Amino acid sequence: MPSNQSIYEVFEHQKADLLIHLLGVDSGDDQMVVFVCTLDVVHSLTSTLNHAGVVTQSLHAGKKEELRERVLREFHEGKTRVLVVTEGVARAIDFSGVKNMLHYDVAELRPDYLAHVDLTQQAGGQTITLVETQNLQVILKFEGLLGFDIPRKTAKGFVYDTQPVKVKPPRKKGGVAKGIRSRPLQNKKPKYKVKGRGK
């Protein structure tokens, strides 16, 4: 079993904070490729990392070919610290020489995972997976397919929350769902009929 693998269990709302912590503590100045599931995560995570002072760029299917080439060139030149990429796009890219790779989303643990492990082992780095507490069963099933347990780690100096944070679902554009009255019924003025009129 390759020894350069690790799993960090964390609540969903702390995943980005943990990644920032790991970038500052465990990976030194080495570059990292972060694999994610969706375009929304690409945008939000890229923004969060840049705001934290980590020079980050992204690759996804919606990005034009010339932009992808420029992003990859700047990453290979060392101008970019972190590259956030969707798995679909990542399969067409050669990441040889990249020491650190991180699976931000558990859903992306596929046969690609072993390829990432091999690449980071050759480069003398590590493959990290962030696992949401509620998805541990997915990991256990995945480990059953692999035939071995992936080592669990806890980040030193990182303060883990003990409870998940409930996030309210976003409101629909315009703030009012279709078919719902914009004002409560009690705010409407009642209509009164005048008795006796017309007699």
Secondary structure, DSSP 8 states (H G I E B T S, - for coil): --SSEEEEEE-GGGHHHHHHHHHHHTSTT--EEEEES-HHHHHHHHHHHHHTT--EEEE-TTS-HHHHHHHHHHHHTT--SEEEEEHHHHTTS--TT--EEEE--GGG-STHHHHHHHHHHHTT-EEEEEEEGGGHHHHHHHHHHHTS---EE--TT----SS---------TTSS-TTS-SS-GGGS------TTTT-
